[in-house]
Amino acid sequence: MFSGGSLIVGSAARTDLIDPERTEELARSQYRSVQHLLELPDEVAVWPTHGAGSFCSAPAGASRTSTIGTERTTNPLLQTTTEDEFVAALQASLGSYPTYFDRLGEINRRGPAVLDEPLRLPGITASDLQRLQDQEAVVVDVRPATSFAAGHVPGSVSIPLRPAFATWLGWVVAPDRPVVVVRDPDQDVDDVVWQTANVGYYPLAGELAGGMGGWTDRPVATVGLAAPDELAGRAVLDVRQPAEYADGHLPGAAHIELGTLARQPNDAATAAAGTVVMCGHGERAMTAASLLQRGGATGVSVLIGGADDWAAVTGEHLATGPAEPTG
């Protein structure tokens, strides 16, 4: 059975993306859809639209496919006994989602622009890049986090090129700002171009010709890297999703998920001086550190690794549970 989002592994797709005011109405429709699906035999294979870790509610670490029997016995939503319980559980599971979701629905409804020719990423000089920055262009550095830490164009945003690149670009960079790319020569330019186009960012303003090699005799910004055993006495900011934080975090670590931080980098930067930012592996943390730098924070570092690495090195236990409310 190709279930779409009516039933996904360990959950059901979120119902708040069309209109927040219709969330409960659609959750009740979702309940009725699930009841029809549960009339199928246990051995029927379930192939949903959304995979593990999707912002459309698939739990992190879930398998890509399942069966009706497996979902019947293990899916938390299907352990509810009434429609009201199902609706309450589904609504409680709805976390944040990338801001580009709000505009791509309409773009998909109309149909995207037809491209008359292949997308390209023209090379530009360092002087052109600075001119574009003065015109409010955003420099997006797609190199690995460690390369960004060692030296980058001041004011640039780190979004390492990987399968989740487009998601974070669409979440942390405003769609009405020209985008200039900085990449390493061995990074696939077509991957950069098409991922940006897939979330509605085209045409791109260009890329720095020669990568950082083209940024000669100009100021370079850096981000410090902190090892897991170097955190004693330092403020730590965890930018993972709330569920990740609740599953296990450094004792005393503050929490602002990256998507929220992207909406208020200047406010967060006020209290971030000297802070060590962390996530699961370092990519999201580097994005957060770059946003904090843009907001004026100084002395920001990124943890090498994640919470489990800290626990393994220090022998300390992770704390669990949600972050304490602030303000």
VENTABEL-V868112 format. One record per residue. N is the residue number from 0. RES is the residue in one letter. PHI is phi as a letter, one per 20 degrees, with the letter a starting at -180 (* if undefined). OMEGA is omega in whole degrees, -180 to 180 (none if undefined). D_FIRST is the distance of its C-alpha to the first C-alpha in whole Angstrom. Layout:
N|RES|PHI|OMEGA|D_FIRST + N|RES|PHI|OMEGA|D_FIRST
This chain:
0|M|*|172|0 + 1|F|e|-167|4 + 2|S|e|-176|6 + 3|G|m|176|9 + 4|G|d|-179|12 + 5|S|f|176|11 + 6|L|b|176|10 + 7|I|d|-175|11 + 8|V|f|176|13 + 9|G|n|-178|16 + 10|S|a|170|16 + 11|A|b|-175|15 + 12|A|f|-176|16 + 13|R|f|-175|19 + 14|T|d|-176|21 + 15|D|d|-172|24 + 16|L|e|-179|24 + 17|I|f|-178|25 + 18|D|a|-179|28 + 19|P|g|-178|29 + 20|E|f|179|30 + 21|R|d|-175|27 + 22|T|g|-178|25 + 23|E|f|179|26 + 24|E|g|-178|25 + 25|L|f|175|21 + 26|A|f|178|21 + 27|R|f|174|21 + 28|S|f|178|19 + 29|Q|f|178|16 + 30|Y|g|-178|17 + 31|R|f|177|17 + 32|S|f|-179|13 + 33|V|f|-180|13 + 34|Q|f|176|14 + 35|H|f|-178|12 + 36|L|f|-178|9 + 37|L|f|174|12 + 38|E|f|-180|12 + 39|L|f|179|9 + 40|P|f|-177|11 + 41|D|g|-174|12 + 42|E|e|-180|11 + 43|V|f|179|7 + 44|A|f|179|6 + 45|V|d|177|5 + 46|W|d|-177|6 + 47|P|e|177|8 + 48|T|f|-170|11 + 49|H|e|-178|14 + 50|G|e|-177|15 + 51|A|g|176|18 + 52|G|m|179|21 + 53|S|f|175|20 + 54|F|f|173|22 + 55|C|e|166|19 + 56|S|n|177|19 + 57|A|f|-177|17 + 58|P|f|177|20 + 59|A|g|177|22 + 60|G|n|180|21 + 61|A|f|176|18 + 62|S|f|-179|16 + 63|R|f|180|13 + 64|T|c|-177|10 + 65|S|b|173|10 + 66|T|c|177|9 + 67|I|g|-179|9 + 68|G|f|179|13 + 69|T|f|-180|14 + 70|E|f|180|13 + 71|R|g|-175|15 + 72|T|e|-173|18 + 73|T|c|-177|18 + 74|N|f|-177|17 + 75|P|g|-179|20 + 76|L|f|-178|19 + 77|L|e|175|17 + 78|Q|e|176|21 + 79|T|f|-174|23 + 80|T|d|180|24 + 81|T|c|178|24 + 82|E|f|-179|23 + 83|D|f|179|26 + 84|E|f|178|25 + 85|F|f|-178|22 + 86|V|f|180|23 + 87|A|f|-179|26 + 88|A|f|179|24 + 89|L|f|-180|22 + 90|Q|f|180|25 + 91|A|f|-178|27 + 92|S|e|-174|24 + 93|L|e|176|25 + 94|G|e|179|27 + 95|S|f|177|28 + 96|Y|b|-177|27 + 97|P|g|-176|28 + 98|T|f|-179|31 + 99|Y|f|175|29 + 100|F|g|-175|26 + 101|D|f|-177|29 + 102|R|d|-176|30 + 103|L|f|177|27 + 104|G|g|180|25 + 105|E|f|177|28 + 106|I|f|179|28 + 107|N|f|179|25 + 108|R|f|180|25 + 109|R|f|-171|29 + 110|G|n|-178|28 + 111|P|f|178|29 + 112|A|f|177|33 + 113|V|e|-178|33 + 114|L|e|-179|35 + 115|D|f|-179|38 + 116|E|b|-179|38 + 117|P|g|176|37 + 118|L|f|180|37 + 119|R|c|178|40 + 120|L|c|-175|41 + 121|P|f|176|45 + 122|G|f|178|47 + 123|I|c|-180|50 + 124|T|e|177|53 + 125|A|f|179|53 + 126|S|f|177|56 + 127|D|f|179|53 + 128|L|f|180|50 + 129|Q|f|178|53 + 130|R|f|179|54 + 131|L|f|175|50 + 132|Q|f|178|50 + 133|D|f|178|53 + 134|Q|e|175|51 + 135|E|m|170|48 + 136|A|f|178|46 + 137|V|d|176|44 + 138|V|e|-180|44 + 139|V|d|-179|41 + 140|D|e|-174|41 + 141|V|e|-180|38 + 142|R|f|177|40 + 143|P|g|-176|39 + 144|A|g|-179|40 + 145|T|f|177|43 + 146|S|f|177|45 + 147|F|f|-179|44 + 148|A|g|-176|46 + 149|A|f|179|49 + 150|G|r|-179|50 + 151|H|b|177|48 + 152|V|f|180|49 + 153|P|g|179|51 + 154|G|n|-178|48 + 155|S|e|180|45 + 156|V|d|179|42 + 157|S|e|171|40 + 158|I|c|-177|36 + 159|P|g|-179|36 + 160|L|f|179|34 + 161|R|a|-177|30 + 162|P|g|-179|27 + 163|A|e|-177|27 + 164|F|g|-176|30 + 165|A|f|179|29 + 166|T|g|-176|28 + 167|W|f|173|31 + 168|L|g|-179|33 + 169|G|f|-179|31 + 170|W|e|-170|32 + 171|V|d|180|36 + 172|V|d|-179|37 + 173|A|f|-175|38 + 174|P|f|-178|37 + 175|D|e|179|40 + 176|R|d|174|42 + 177|P|f|-178|43 + 178|V|d|174|41 + 179|V|d|-175|43 + 180|V|d|168|42 + 181|V|c|-178|43 + 182|R|b|171|42 + 183|D|e|-178|43 + 184|P|g|-177|43 + 185|D|e|177|41 + 186|Q|e|-173|38 + 187|D|f|-178|36 + 188|V|f|179|37 + 189|D|f|177|34 + 190|D|f|178|32 + 191|V|f|-174|34 + 192|V|f|-175|34 + 193|W|f|174|31 + 194|Q|f|178|29 + 195|T|f|179|32 + 196|A|f|-177|31 + 197|N|f|176|27 + 198|V|d|170|29 + 199|G|n|180|31 + 200|Y|d|175|34 + 201|Y|a|-6|36 + 202|P|f|175|39 + 203|L|f|-179|40 + 204|A|f|179|44 + 205|G|q|176|44 + 206|E|c|178|44 + 207|L|f|-178|47 + 208|A|f|-179|49 + 209|G|n|-178|49 + 210|G|m|180|47 + 211|M|f|174|49 + 212|G|f|177|52 + 213|G|e|-179|52 + 214|W|d|-174|53 + 215|T|e|177|57 + 216|D|l|179|60 + 217|R|c|-180|58 + 218|P|g|178|57 + 219|V|c|177|54 + 220|A|e|180|52 + 221|T|c|174|50 + 222|V|c|179|48 + 223|G|f|174|49 + 224|L|d|-178|47 + 225|A|d|176|48 + 226|A|f|-178|47 + 227|P|g|-179|45 + 228|D|e|-179|49 + 229|E|d|-173|50 + 230|L|e|-177|49 + 231|A|g|177|52 + 232|G|m|-178|53 + 233|R|d|176|51 + 234|A|f|-178|49 + 235|V|c|177|45 + 236|L|d|-179|43 + 237|D|e|-175|39 + 238|V|d|178|37 + 239|R|f|176|33 + 240|Q|f|-179|31 + 241|P|g|-179|32 + 242|A|f|178|29 + 243|E|f|179|30 + 244|Y|f|-177|34 + 245|A|f|-179|34 + 246|D|f|179|32 + 247|G|r|-178|35 + 248|H|b|178|38 + 249|L|f|178|42 + 250|P|g|178|44 + 251|G|n|-179|46 + 252|A|f|173|43 + 253|A|f|-178|43 + 254|H|c|167|39 + 255|I|c|-178|38 + 256|E|f|-172|35 + 257|L|g|180|35 + 258|G|f|177|34 + 259|T|f|179|36 + 260|L|g|-179|39 + 261|A|f|180|38 + 262|R|e|-176|39 + 263|Q|b|-176|43 + 264|P|f|-179|44 + 265|N|f|178|48 + 266|D|f|-179|48 + 267|A|f|-177|46 + 268|A|f|-178|48 + 269|T|g|-177|51 + 270|A|d|-171|51 + 271|A|e|-178|49 + 272|A|g|178|52 + 273|G|m|-177|52 + 274|T|f|171|48 + 275|V|e|-180|46 + 276|V|e|-178|43 + 277|M|b|172|40 + 278|C|b|180|36 + 279|G|e|-177|34 + 280|H|c|178|35 + 281|G|p|-177|37 + 282|E|f|180|36 + 283|R|f|179|35 + 284|A|f|179|38 + 285|M|f|174|40 + 286|T|g|179|39 + 287|A|f|180|40 + 288|A|f|180|43 + 289|S|f|177|44 + 290|L|f|178|43 + 291|L|f|176|46 + 292|Q|g|179|48 + 293|R|f|179|48 + 294|G|e|176|48 + 295|G|o|-180|52 + 296|A|f|178|51 + 297|T|c|176|53 + 298|G|m|180|53 + 299|V|f|178|49 + 300|S|c|179|47 + 301|V|c|178|44 + 302|L|f|174|43 + 303|I|f|-177|42 + 304|G|n|-176|39 + 305|G|c|-176|37 + 306|A|f|-180|38 + 307|D|f|178|37 + 308|D|f|178|40 + 309|W|f|-179|42 + 310|A|f|-179|42 + 311|A|f|-177|42 + 312|V|f|-173|45 + 313|T|e|-175|47 + 314|G|m|-180|46 + 315|E|e|179|45 + 316|H|e|175|43 + 317|L|f|172|40 + 318|A|e|179|40 + 319|T|c|180|37 + 320|G|o|-177|36 + 321|P|f|178|36 + 322|A|f|175|39 + 323|E|f|178|42 + 324|P|f|179|42 + 325|T|d|177|45 + 326|G|m|none|47
